[in-house]
Amino acid sequence: MLRPRSTPTRELVNLDGLWRFSVEQADRPWAGPLDTTLEAAVPASYNDLFTDSAIRDHVGWAWYQRQVRVPRGWAGERVVLRVDAATHRGRVYVDDVLVAEHAGGYTPFEADITEHVRAGQEFRLTIGVDNELTDTTIPPGTITVDAGGRRRQTYLHDFYNYAGLARSVWLYSRPAVHIEDITIVTGLEEGTGTVRYSVRTSEPAPVRVRALDATGAEVAAADGAEGVLRIDDVTPWRPGAAYLYDLLVEVLDGDRVADSYTEPFGVRTVEVRGTRFLINGEPFYFTGFGKHEDTPVRGKGHDNAYLVHDFQLMDWIGANSFRTSHYPYAEEVMEFADRHGIVVIDETAAVGLNLAVQGGLTGVPPKPTFSPETFGEATREAHARAIRELIARDKNHPSIVMWCIANEPSSAEEGAREYFEPLVELTRKLDPTRPVTYAAVIFATHENDRIADLFDVLCLNRYYGWYIATGDLATAETFLERDLRGWADKHGKPILMSEYGADTMPGLHSVWDTPWTEEYQQSYLEMNHRVFDRIEAFAGEHVWNFADFQTANGIHRVDGNKKGVFTRDRRPKAAAHALRARWKPLAGRK
Ligand code: GCB
């Protein structure tokens, strides 16, 4: 799905701002003006905006509404409404008419509303957003009713179930005959870049494409909806040294340009060879974080100030990459990574497909994770849709070098292979060019995991010294090394530590190995690094987490998860300086 852009043939109106808001009309199909005095900011999760816990903990539909005027110059154009994300399910009404419905909280959807609006006139736009998670949503969850009759949402993932319109809403115009999709796949042959492109149009029409370099000069051109462009003396897109070209695509109607759209792209290749992860044929060692979209007040609301600042901090600390744990991030984030040479592992929202975590450290599930009664056919369908929508949205970003299709599924359980095999196949069919991975939970060992061989890279989440051997780093070091060597010896694939971390209260200090202190976080990371450096197959390290983040309440959480190397307001803990000392020089060494 193309991102809405202003082009010579398309106009764009941003609908962010203050919208009327209510959770009162809860489950009623919407009709009519909203009777409320509340206003909610868009983009933002609604949960932390208000002081009312009934809103924060609300389970079900919430309603956003505003008036929108269609620009008067849009007569004769198609009018499209685009919602960047409605978490987790959205319904869009133009006046009283339902025009779109979408499940999946982190991918965009749109509706052609031309038949329901008039250029120059206003209409009432209502967006319903449902935050419910069930066995058949991605991510999954369970709704219970408490003693007081209130509905409660529980879930198997460790971040707060923020909901609402956390990303932008757009109104845009496009011509009747238009470009629907563009796919770009690049290659490098000595000094020449190859750009395989394919353009889907709303109806058969002549297509012309031109590749422009960063100065706007034309470097290649072709006619036709599919083809290969060759760029001589190409400047590749490199980690830390981004270079973007533009693909200018035009649909023609005789001599007239009916539609025009510009898609940026970078020329680079990605490949797994043995235990190496190669970008442009050169070994790449990942340094960085699992992140979250999470800030005070806004929840998961996209914010360009935090975007810029987070990337500044990543640069300061020497991080060359991050994983979009545990859901697709806002498209602004992907575009920023493209422009600044940051490498991304792009993850679906399939987090919590694991009932074994309910068994605590025994790892024994109270009931099977993969079964018709728990996560079965319908869950897998929702998961497949999440993969399709992620790849459809993100396939052209040079920064994205790998798809991560799940975080910590119960991969050692019966049924895991049957569940995952078709999903891996689907991912490869949709994008044969990028490696595929999943992040393996600690209960999945090299001995009992049933799915690792289906994937290209072993991403391991390990917490020795935190959840296991708490406060005993010597034992933790032995356990970790044994665990990692087992995987390395068995699979001969690159290993990336996709999570390792220790909760840390800023300001808490000790001369001993005391969990929660700033010193312990540092010693914990150092212990991990000693082990990584002894293992040949290591291809990278992503600390959990970039910053502290909000979670559901729990006795093991102190106003959220405190494994951040930065606090929630982005101040460094002591470990940040230690990481910086390791990572800054690493770029040249590994
Ligand atoms: C994990 C999860 C992550 C949690 C983290 C933790 O394994 O993937 O979502 O936040 O552990 O801190 O427990």
Residues whose N, C-alpha, C, O or C-beta is under 5 A from the ligand:
A	BS01	GCB	D158 E408 N461
